[in-house]
């Protein structure tokens, strides 16, 4: 599943410059790993990841100006795909094969007679 990581609420600042890009495409990141460093007139702040996954796309570059809600990166979230695979496996285990359904149906007909 793909998720976008956005600039969080950084206070009263708008158009804050990206001075450092701390991830690469294809890199695995975990929650709280720093993504970028932003610099305002008063301070520098590292923005941490709020998700775990693989970096798919980087939407910004050094020197860009960003504000709250702007997209920084897109990641592929692994846990979502694992859950989908688990669900498929459970479904396969609980499905009744067509031959079995026919045998049950035939047996019920014989039992009624």
Secondary structure, DSSP 8 states (H G I E B T S, - for coil): -EEEEE----SS--SEEEEEE---TT-EE-TT-EEEEEE-SS-EEEEE-SS-EEEEEE---TT-EE-TT-EEEEEE-HHHHHHHHHHHHHHHHH---HHHHHHHHHHHHHHH-
